[in-house]
Amino acid sequence: MRLNGKRAIVTGAASGFGAGIAKKFIEEGAEVIIADLNEKMARKVALDLGERAYPFLVDVSKSKSVAKLKDFSLSHFGIPDIIVNNAGITHTPDALENISEDDFDKVFFVNCKSVYLMAHLFVPEMKKQKSGVFLNVASTAGVSPRPNLNWYNASKGWMNTATKTMAIELALHGIRVNAINPVAGETPLLATFMGEDTPMIRSKFLSTIPLGRFSTPEDMGNAACFLCSDEASMITGVCLEVDGGRCI
């Protein structure tokens, strides 16, 4: 029960890594807002996780929507102790000059602007209580970029830099900020990352991961739980690679 009594918001928690993080947090005693653009899936995940999970429809790239998420948090359990910025999207693999402006905007609004909006709305309240934890879910793509995922790579590199700059500025206020960098996993985005999901492409992709497997939601939940718990009270500004050795 490492998160007993903690209140958390996990964005993009209706599937994939976000659902794995939410599940682990619930198991460790936290209350969790399952925040996602897919309301139906968010409700299903919350139902599966029990009475300490609350579904909420949010578009993390829109300020008005994130403001409603804050209001929902205040009405249900107050200012969160933990915010996990997990929501993310990518674009179809292609040469960087072929990615449309609309696709570029979508990637940066969801992957980057969302981190700004969550900080913009929640940091002032966290400063008042002189505590809080942010965890940004970036990617090995932001550490060791892959060809043809150009602007996605850049957005995740941005998240790693944002993590460090947030950590150094907010430390004085008792707020910790860390990131995790997963390698691709069995999530809805996997086929997009690979371009095509075939046994041959999977084998080629797995050959780049020394431990020989994809990341799992459970892997992300375990890493997130540690970094967001009081056990990691001396850790801030870390971008932890949870990648089976991919970035070595």
FENJOZI-V50796 format. One record per helix or strand of 2 or more residues. SS is the DSSP state (a for helix, b for strand). FROM is the first residue (numbers start at 1). TO is the last residue. Records with the same first field share a line. If there is no record, write none. Layout:
BEGIN
SS=FROM-TO, FROM-TO
END
This chain:
BEGIN
b=7-11, 31-36, 53-57, 82-85, 132-137, 175-182, 239-242
a=16-27, 39-49, 63-76, 96-98, 101-129, 140-142, 150-173, 190-194, 199-206, 217-228, 230-232
END
